[in-house]
Structure formats: structure tokens, C-alpha cells
Amino acid sequence: MGRGATLVPPWTRGHVITHVARAGDSLCRLLTWARTGVETPQYTGMDARAAEIEA
């Protein structure tokens, strides 16, 4: 199912779905920061962002 082509080659449908889900996770971290006042960056740094995207 997740291996089909998309409009953003070379990504598959699985890549797109995972990207949307992980972006949601990162936005939840920002919402936690806004709600609690406890600094919770979207990503701990560009290397962490790249690793999360790759994973």
C-alpha cells in the first residue's frame, strides 16, 4: 500500500504519510511549550531534525 508513486518523487505514499505524522509530532512539541511554558523546541537541532526526517 505505502509503496505507490506520489507527486513528489522519489517519495512513496509511505514517505508522505510518515512525513505528515512526524510533522504532527514536532508541532505537538511546540504546543506543549505554548501550553506549559516549558521550553520544548520543535527539534533539538538541525541534526535531530534531519535524523527524524530520515527515520
C-alpha positions as protocol buffer text, in pm:
chain_id: "A"
residue {
  index: 1
  type: MET
  ca { x: 0 y: 0 z: 0 }
}
residue {
  index: 2
  type: GLY
  ca { x: 263 y: 256 z: 102 }
}
residue {
  index: 3
  type: ARG
  ca { x: 487 y: 191 z: -197 }
}
residue {
  index: 4
  type: GLY
  ca { x: 279 y: 367 z: -461 }
}
residue {
  index: 5
  type: ALA
  ca { x: 406 y: 668 z: -652 }
}
residue {
  index: 6
  type: THR
  ca { x: 331 y: 1026 z: -545 }
}
residue {
  index: 7
  type: LEU
  ca { x: 357 y: 1371 z: -698 }
}
residue {
  index: 8
  type: VAL
  ca { x: 682 y: 1423 z: -502 }
}
residue {
  index: 9
  type: PRO
  ca { x: 919 y: 1163 z: -649 }
}
residue {
  index: 10
  type: PRO
  ca { x: 1111 y: 974 z: -527 }
}
residue {
  index: 11
  type: TRP
  ca { x: 883 y: 962 z: -221 }
}
residue {
  index: 12
  type: THR
  ca { x: 629 y: 685 z: -192 }
}
residue {
  index: 13
  type: ARG
  ca { x: 289 y: 718 z: -25 }
}
residue {
  index: 14
  type: GLY
  ca { x: 451 y: 573 z: 285 }
}
residue {
  index: 15
  type: HIS
  ca { x: 709 y: 853 z: 288 }
}
residue {
  index: 16
  type: VAL
  ca { x: 436 y: 1117 z: 260 }
}
residue {
  index: 17
  type: ILE
  ca { x: 222 y: 963 z: 535 }
}
residue {
  index: 18
  type: THR
  ca { x: 524 y: 932 z: 766 }
}
residue {
  index: 19
  type: HIS
  ca { x: 629 y: 1290 z: 691 }
}
residue {
  index: 20
  type: VAL
  ca { x: 285 y: 1422 z: 786 }
}
residue {
  index: 21
  type: ALA
  ca { x: 278 y: 1213 z: 1104 }
}
residue {
  index: 22
  type: ARG
  ca { x: 626 y: 1321 z: 1218 }
}
residue {
  index: 23
  type: ALA
  ca { x: 547 y: 1685 z: 1136 }
}
residue {
  index: 24
  type: GLY
  ca { x: 244 y: 1648 z: 1363 }
}
residue {
  index: 25
  type: ASP
  ca { x: 470 y: 1513 z: 1639 }
}
residue {
  index: 26
  type: SER
  ca { x: 704 y: 1811 z: 1606 }
}
residue {
  index: 27
  type: LEU
  ca { x: 413 y: 2055 z: 1618 }
}
residue {
  index: 28
  type: CYS
  ca { x: 282 y: 1885 z: 1932 }
}
residue {
  index: 29
  type: ARG
  ca { x: 614 y: 1969 z: 2096 }
}
residue {
  index: 30
  type: LEU
  ca { x: 556 y: 2336 z: 2015 }
}
residue {
  index: 31
  type: LEU
  ca { x: 202 y: 2315 z: 2151 }
}
residue {
  index: 32
  type: THR
  ca { x: 336 y: 2162 z: 2472 }
}
residue {
  index: 33
  type: TRP
  ca { x: 573 y: 2457 z: 2504 }
}
residue {
  index: 34
  type: ALA
  ca { x: 286 y: 2702 z: 2450 }
}
residue {
  index: 35
  type: ARG
  ca { x: 59 y: 2523 z: 2695 }
}
residue {
  index: 36
  type: THR
  ca { x: 309 y: 2463 z: 2976 }
}
residue {
  index: 37
  type: GLY
  ca { x: 568 y: 2734 z: 2929 }
}
residue {
  index: 38
  type: VAL
  ca { x: 834 y: 2463 z: 2948 }
}
residue {
  index: 39
  type: GLU
  ca { x: 1075 y: 2516 z: 2660 }
}
residue {
  index: 40
  type: THR
  ca { x: 1012 y: 2230 z: 2420 }
}
residue {
  index: 41
  type: PRO
  ca { x: 1162 y: 2311 z: 2080 }
}
residue {
  index: 42
  type: GLN
  ca { x: 1017 y: 2162 z: 1767 }
}
residue {
  index: 43
  type: TYR
  ca { x: 1354 y: 1991 z: 1713 }
}
residue {
  index: 44
  type: THR
  ca { x: 1664 y: 1991 z: 1933 }
}
residue {
  index: 45
  type: GLY
  ca { x: 1871 y: 2099 z: 1633 }
}
residue {
  index: 46
  type: MET
  ca { x: 1911 y: 2059 z: 1261 }
}
residue {
  index: 47
  type: ASP
  ca { x: 2089 y: 1724 z: 1300 }
}
residue {
  index: 48
  type: ALA
  ca { x: 1800 y: 1594 z: 1511 }
}
residue {
  index: 49
  type: ARG
  ca { x: 1553 y: 1726 z: 1254 }
}
residue {
  index: 50
  type: ALA
  ca { x: 1738 y: 1552 z: 971 }
}
residue {
  index: 51
  type: ALA
  ca { x: 1758 y: 1228 z: 1170 }
}
residue {
  index: 52
  type: GLU
  ca { x: 1387 y: 1239 z: 1250 }
}
residue {
  index: 53
  type: ILE
  ca { x: 1301 y: 1300 z: 886 }
}
residue {
  index: 54
  type: GLU
  ca { x: 1529 y: 1018 z: 771 }
}
residue {
  index: 55
  type: ALA
  ca { x: 1386 y: 778 z: 1028 }
}
